[in-house]
Amino acid sequence: MLPPLFFVTLFFTAASTTSIAAPSPAPSTTAGASDFIRTNCDTTLYPELCYHSLAGYANAVQQDPARLARVAVGVSLSRAQRMAMYVANLSRRADYGADPRAASALHDCFSVLGDAVDQIRGSVKQMRRLTGSGEEVRFQLSNVQTWMSAALTNEDTCVDGFEDVADGAVKSDVCDRALKVKEVTSNALALVNGFVAKVMVP
């Protein structure tokens, strides 16, 4: 059974009051910062998507790997939140016909995307509160890596839930959108991992 309307509304009302959205893109960029983003994005699985989603923040990022990782996680949160809202709205208005599996898949997708949003939100907060040095920072970053990996798994689970659903517009649309969100999260995790590697250099 799909989540009741009041539950969906309550979830996103709470999320909207506590979420940390990605920063607004800077109005202009510098060549050095743009090249820095391009070079780091080349280490991700989806470099073009990475660059195009982050290039607008070049002035904020400059050539700082910590800022780049933080902005990337923030962008990931924004995409995951929009996807979860989309699934919630679709759940209320979709016509499932005789296939209850589609309704069940949407319900499960909504649930795991909610978990992913929470995990990415926790990652953003942790990235903004990095304190100390050495082992202390590495421990904080390990939390971010764990949460971002879990969010990636949850986004995968959303797509996997549609395997037994008959092909159709709803399945195709949700899976395509979820895969794009997953790619953004994957890129953010890769940039976090890259920052961790730099921090761990003696």
Short mmCIF file of the C-alpha atoms (twelve columns), coordinates in Angstrom:
data_MODEL
# 
_entry.id   MODEL 
# 
loop_
_atom_site.group_PDB 
_atom_site.id 
_atom_site.type_symbol 
_atom_site.label_atom_id 
_atom_site.label_alt_id 
_atom_site.label_comp_id 
_atom_site.label_asym_id 
_atom_site.label_seq_id 
_atom_site.Cartn_x 
_atom_site.Cartn_y 
_atom_site.Cartn_z 
_atom_site.pdbx_PDB_model_num 
ATOM 1   C CA . MET A 1   0.000  0.000  0.000   1 
ATOM 2   C CA . LEU A 2   1.277  3.467  -0.849  1 
ATOM 3   C CA . PRO A 3   2.191  5.855  1.965   1 
ATOM 4   C CA . PRO A 4   -0.797 7.951  3.104   1 
ATOM 5   C CA . LEU A 5   -0.898 11.495 1.824   1 
ATOM 6   C CA . PHE A 6   -0.398 12.933 5.297   1 
ATOM 7   C CA . PHE A 7   2.776  10.867 5.705   1 
ATOM 8   C CA . VAL A 8   4.222  12.085 2.430   1 
ATOM 9   C CA . THR A 9   3.379  15.671 3.307   1 
ATOM 10  C CA . LEU A 10  4.852  15.330 6.803   1 
ATOM 11  C CA . PHE A 11  8.072  13.806 5.453   1 
ATOM 12  C CA . PHE A 12  8.756  16.615 3.018   1 
ATOM 13  C CA . THR A 13  7.631  19.336 5.378   1 
ATOM 14  C CA . ALA A 14  10.260 18.131 7.839   1 
ATOM 15  C CA . ALA A 15  12.845 17.705 5.099   1 
ATOM 16  C CA . SER A 16  12.289 21.195 3.752   1 
ATOM 17  C CA . THR A 17  12.940 22.737 7.172   1 
ATOM 18  C CA . THR A 18  16.160 20.841 7.845   1 
ATOM 19  C CA . SER A 19  17.704 20.201 4.443   1 
ATOM 20  C CA . ILE A 20  20.921 21.787 3.316   1 
ATOM 21  C CA . ALA A 21  20.604 22.591 -0.362  1 
ATOM 22  C CA . ALA A 22  23.486 23.041 -2.745  1 
ATOM 23  C CA . PRO A 23  24.862 26.589 -2.849  1 
ATOM 24  C CA . SER A 24  23.748 28.871 -5.649  1 
ATOM 25  C CA . PRO A 25  26.113 28.877 -8.622  1 
ATOM 26  C CA . ALA A 26  28.574 31.733 -8.747  1 
ATOM 27  C CA . PRO A 27  27.891 34.281 -11.495 1 
ATOM 28  C CA . SER A 28  31.285 33.802 -13.107 1 
ATOM 29  C CA . THR A 29  34.242 31.432 -13.008 1 
ATOM 30  C CA . THR A 30  38.011 31.612 -13.290 1 
ATOM 31  C CA . ALA A 31  39.958 29.485 -15.717 1 
ATOM 32  C CA . GLY A 32  42.123 27.954 -12.997 1 
ATOM 33  C CA . ALA A 33  39.184 26.891 -10.866 1 
ATOM 34  C CA . SER A 34  37.330 25.535 -13.888 1 
ATOM 35  C CA . ASP A 35  40.364 23.488 -14.900 1 
ATOM 36  C CA . PHE A 36  40.675 22.238 -11.329 1 
ATOM 37  C CA . ILE A 37  37.080 20.974 -11.414 1 
ATOM 38  C CA . ARG A 38  37.610 19.377 -14.833 1 
ATOM 39  C CA . THR A 39  40.766 17.577 -13.669 1 
ATOM 40  C CA . ASN A 40  39.070 16.202 -10.559 1 
ATOM 41  C CA . CYS A 41  35.925 15.225 -12.442 1 
ATOM 42  C CA . ASP A 42  38.061 13.170 -14.806 1 
ATOM 43  C CA . THR A 43  38.641 10.772 -11.885 1 
ATOM 44  C CA . THR A 44  34.895 10.035 -11.542 1 
ATOM 45  C CA . LEU A 45  32.779 7.459  -13.378 1 
ATOM 46  C CA . TYR A 46  30.723 10.152 -15.099 1 
ATOM 47  C CA . PRO A 47  33.181 12.996 -15.803 1 
ATOM 48  C CA . GLU A 48  31.034 15.070 -18.168 1 
ATOM 49  C CA . LEU A 49  28.045 15.001 -15.828 1 
ATOM 50  C CA . CYS A 50  30.383 15.834 -12.956 1 
ATOM 51  C CA . TYR A 51  31.881 18.835 -14.709 1 
ATOM 52  C CA . HIS A 52  28.605 20.256 -15.979 1 
ATOM 53  C CA . SER A 53  26.934 19.909 -12.584 1 
ATOM 54  C CA . LEU A 54  29.795 21.613 -10.721 1 
ATOM 55  C CA . ALA A 55  31.355 24.085 -13.168 1 
ATOM 56  C CA . GLY A 56  28.938 26.818 -12.116 1 
ATOM 57  C CA . TYR A 57  30.399 26.722 -8.599  1 
ATOM 58  C CA . ALA A 58  33.994 27.336 -9.694  1 
ATOM 59  C CA . ASN A 59  34.312 30.686 -7.895  1 
ATOM 60  C CA . ALA A 60  33.155 29.103 -4.647  1 
ATOM 61  C CA . VAL A 61  35.367 26.041 -5.097  1 
ATOM 62  C CA . GLN A 62  38.523 27.816 -6.343  1 
ATOM 63  C CA . GLN A 63  41.166 25.051 -6.218  1 
ATOM 64  C CA . ASP A 64  40.223 23.604 -2.851  1 
ATOM 65  C CA . PRO A 65  39.472 19.845 -2.823  1 
ATOM 66  C CA . ALA A 66  37.521 20.176 0.440   1 
ATOM 67  C CA . ARG A 67  35.216 22.792 -1.058  1 
ATOM 68  C CA . LEU A 68  34.813 20.759 -4.228  1 
ATOM 69  C CA . ALA A 69  33.807 17.665 -2.278  1 
ATOM 70  C CA . ARG A 70  31.416 19.671 -0.107  1 
ATOM 71  C CA . VAL A 71  29.723 21.317 -3.089  1 
ATOM 72  C CA . ALA A 72  29.451 17.975 -4.894  1 
ATOM 73  C CA . VAL A 73  27.721 16.407 -1.897  1 
ATOM 74  C CA . GLY A 74  25.400 19.413 -1.707  1 
ATOM 75  C CA . VAL A 75  24.460 19.024 -5.376  1 
ATOM 76  C CA . SER A 76  23.842 15.321 -4.746  1 
ATOM 77  C CA . LEU A 77  21.493 16.186 -1.890  1 
ATOM 78  C CA . SER A 78  19.539 18.615 -4.042  1 
ATOM 79  C CA . ARG A 79  19.095 16.012 -6.809  1 
ATOM 80  C CA . ALA A 80  18.061 13.280 -4.355  1 
ATOM 81  C CA . GLN A 81  15.513 15.538 -2.679  1 
ATOM 82  C CA . ARG A 82  13.930 16.468 -6.003  1 
ATOM 83  C CA . MET A 83  13.792 12.819 -7.009  1 
ATOM 84  C CA . ALA A 84  12.141 11.779 -3.751  1 
ATOM 85  C CA . MET A 85  9.546  14.534 -4.141  1 
ATOM 86  C CA . TYR A 86  8.907  13.449 -7.716  1 
ATOM 87  C CA . VAL A 87  8.304  9.831  -6.660  1 
ATOM 88  C CA . ALA A 88  5.982  10.985 -3.874  1 
ATOM 89  C CA . ASN A 89  3.915  13.047 -6.303  1 
ATOM 90  C CA . LEU A 90  3.882  10.242 -8.857  1 
ATOM 91  C CA . SER A 91  2.707  7.776  -6.221  1 
ATOM 92  C CA . ARG A 92  -0.402 9.827  -5.618  1 
ATOM 93  C CA . ARG A 93  -1.472 10.277 -9.220  1 
ATOM 94  C CA . ALA A 94  -0.175 7.271  -11.192 1 
ATOM 95  C CA . ASP A 95  -2.632 4.802  -12.714 1 
ATOM 96  C CA . TYR A 96  -1.361 1.323  -11.870 1 
ATOM 97  C CA . GLY A 97  -4.112 -0.587 -13.610 1 
ATOM 98  C CA . ALA A 98  -4.037 -4.262 -12.779 1 
ATOM 99  C CA . ASP A 99  -0.382 -4.320 -11.724 1 
ATOM 100 C CA . PRO A 100 0.001  -3.829 -7.970  1 
ATOM 101 C CA . ARG A 101 3.740  -4.446 -8.354  1 
ATOM 102 C CA . ALA A 102 4.170  -0.946 -9.778  1 
ATOM 103 C CA . ALA A 103 2.499  0.554  -6.705  1 
ATOM 104 C CA . SER A 104 4.690  -1.543 -4.428  1 
ATOM 105 C CA . ALA A 105 7.853  -0.576 -6.329  1 
ATOM 106 C CA . LEU A 106 7.007  3.121  -6.068  1 
ATOM 107 C CA . HIS A 107 6.309  2.781  -2.361  1 
ATOM 108 C CA . ASP A 108 9.640  1.040  -1.794  1 
ATOM 109 C CA . CYS A 109 11.456 3.575  -3.974  1 
ATOM 110 C CA . PHE A 110 9.992  6.441  -1.951  1 
ATOM 111 C CA . SER A 111 11.143 4.774  1.256   1 
ATOM 112 C CA . VAL A 112 14.743 4.116  0.187   1 
ATOM 113 C CA . LEU A 113 15.089 7.544  -1.417  1 
ATOM 114 C CA . GLY A 114 14.002 9.055  1.891   1 
ATOM 115 C CA . ASP A 115 16.826 7.129  3.543   1 
ATOM 116 C CA . ALA A 116 19.260 8.335  0.866   1 
ATOM 117 C CA . VAL A 117 18.242 11.953 1.445   1 
ATOM 118 C CA . ASP A 118 18.875 11.576 5.175   1 
ATOM 119 C CA . GLN A 119 22.276 10.003 4.559   1 
ATOM 120 C CA . ILE A 120 23.392 12.673 2.104   1 
ATOM 121 C CA . ARG A 121 22.083 15.420 4.385   1 
ATOM 122 C CA . GLY A 122 24.199 13.976 7.186   1 
ATOM 123 C CA . SER A 123 27.184 14.000 4.843   1 
ATOM 124 C CA . VAL A 124 26.691 17.672 3.993   1 
ATOM 125 C CA . LYS A 125 26.482 18.587 7.662   1 
ATOM 126 C CA . GLN A 126 29.620 16.611 8.446   1 
ATOM 127 C CA . MET A 127 31.535 18.188 5.557   1 
ATOM 128 C CA . ARG A 128 30.604 21.639 6.853   1 
ATOM 129 C CA . ARG A 129 31.742 20.788 10.374  1 
ATOM 130 C CA . LEU A 130 35.138 19.235 9.740   1 
ATOM 131 C CA . THR A 131 37.308 20.073 12.729  1 
ATOM 132 C CA . GLY A 132 40.693 19.147 14.082  1 
ATOM 133 C CA . SER A 133 43.383 17.459 12.061  1 
ATOM 134 C CA . GLY A 134 44.915 14.087 11.333  1 
ATOM 135 C CA . GLU A 135 42.975 11.120 12.650  1 
ATOM 136 C CA . GLU A 136 40.079 13.271 13.829  1 
ATOM 137 C CA . VAL A 137 39.409 14.594 10.326  1 
ATOM 138 C CA . ARG A 138 39.888 11.162 8.798   1 
ATOM 139 C CA . PHE A 139 37.288 9.731  11.162  1 
ATOM 140 C CA . GLN A 140 34.799 12.451 10.229  1 
ATOM 141 C CA . LEU A 141 35.421 11.857 6.540   1 
ATOM 142 C CA . SER A 142 34.981 8.109  7.012   1 
ATOM 143 C CA . ASN A 143 31.463 8.893  8.223   1 
ATOM 144 C CA . VAL A 144 30.819 10.818 5.014   1 
ATOM 145 C CA . GLN A 145 32.148 7.947  2.913   1 
ATOM 146 C CA . THR A 146 29.931 5.468  4.750   1 
ATOM 147 C CA . TRP A 147 26.801 7.598  4.410   1 
ATOM 148 C CA . MET A 148 27.379 8.420  0.746   1 
ATOM 149 C CA . SER A 149 27.996 4.743  -0.039  1 
ATOM 150 C CA . ALA A 150 24.760 3.835  1.753   1 
ATOM 151 C CA . ALA A 151 22.871 6.520  -0.202  1 
ATOM 152 C CA . LEU A 152 24.241 5.094  -3.443  1 
ATOM 153 C CA . THR A 153 23.034 1.636  -2.429  1 
ATOM 154 C CA . ASN A 154 19.581 2.993  -1.608  1 
ATOM 155 C CA . GLU A 155 19.330 4.704  -4.996  1 
ATOM 156 C CA . ASP A 156 20.314 1.400  -6.611  1 
ATOM 157 C CA . THR A 157 17.624 -0.366 -4.596  1 
ATOM 158 C CA . CYS A 158 14.986 1.985  -5.991  1 
ATOM 159 C CA . VAL A 159 15.843 0.904  -9.524  1 
ATOM 160 C CA . ASP A 160 16.165 -2.778 -8.601  1 
ATOM 161 C CA . GLY A 161 12.651 -2.695 -7.166  1 
ATOM 162 C CA . PHE A 162 11.213 -2.264 -10.656 1 
ATOM 163 C CA . GLU A 163 12.767 -5.436 -12.097 1 
ATOM 164 C CA . ASP A 164 9.522  -7.413 -11.771 1 
ATOM 165 C CA . VAL A 165 7.323  -4.544 -12.952 1 
ATOM 166 C CA . ALA A 166 6.033  -4.693 -16.516 1 
ATOM 167 C CA . ASP A 167 7.655  -2.245 -18.904 1 
ATOM 168 C CA . GLY A 168 5.769  1.000  -19.161 1 
ATOM 169 C CA . ALA A 169 5.978  4.772  -18.885 1 
ATOM 170 C CA . VAL A 170 6.098  4.871  -15.082 1 
ATOM 171 C CA . LYS A 171 8.851  2.272  -14.794 1 
ATOM 172 C CA . SER A 172 10.939 3.827  -17.560 1 
ATOM 173 C CA . ASP A 173 10.607 7.366  -16.222 1 
ATOM 174 C CA . VAL A 174 11.384 6.544  -12.586 1 
ATOM 175 C CA . CYS A 175 14.315 4.274  -13.409 1 
ATOM 176 C CA . ASP A 176 15.865 6.768  -15.834 1 
ATOM 177 C CA . ARG A 177 15.592 9.595  -13.318 1 
ATOM 178 C CA . ALA A 178 16.867 7.450  -10.448 1 
ATOM 179 C CA . LEU A 179 19.895 6.386  -12.474 1 
ATOM 180 C CA . LYS A 180 20.789 10.037 -13.124 1 
ATOM 181 C CA . VAL A 181 20.566 10.785 -9.407  1 
ATOM 182 C CA . LYS A 182 22.727 7.739  -8.714  1 
ATOM 183 C CA . GLU A 183 25.374 9.020  -11.153 1 
ATOM 184 C CA . VAL A 184 25.512 12.390 -9.370  1 
ATOM 185 C CA . THR A 185 25.861 10.630 -6.003  1 
ATOM 186 C CA . SER A 186 28.577 8.359  -7.410  1 
ATOM 187 C CA . ASN A 187 30.520 11.394 -8.603  1 
ATOM 188 C CA . ALA A 188 30.169 13.107 -5.235  1 
ATOM 189 C CA . LEU A 189 31.462 10.019 -3.441  1 
ATOM 190 C CA . ALA A 190 34.417 9.831  -5.827  1 
ATOM 191 C CA . LEU A 191 35.325 13.446 -5.090  1 
ATOM 192 C CA . VAL A 192 35.016 12.815 -1.353  1 
ATOM 193 C CA . ASN A 193 37.304 9.806  -1.756  1 
ATOM 194 C CA . GLY A 194 39.765 11.974 -3.657  1 
ATOM 195 C CA . PHE A 195 39.757 14.527 -0.864  1 
ATOM 196 C CA . VAL A 196 40.283 11.773 1.714   1 
ATOM 197 C CA . ALA A 197 43.292 10.540 -0.240  1 
ATOM 198 C CA . LYS A 198 44.806 14.037 -0.123  1 
ATOM 199 C CA . VAL A 199 44.130 14.360 3.609   1 
ATOM 200 C CA . MET A 200 45.838 11.031 4.285   1 
ATOM 201 C CA . VAL A 201 49.049 12.082 2.570   1 
ATOM 202 C CA . PRO A 202 51.694 12.499 5.314   1 
# 
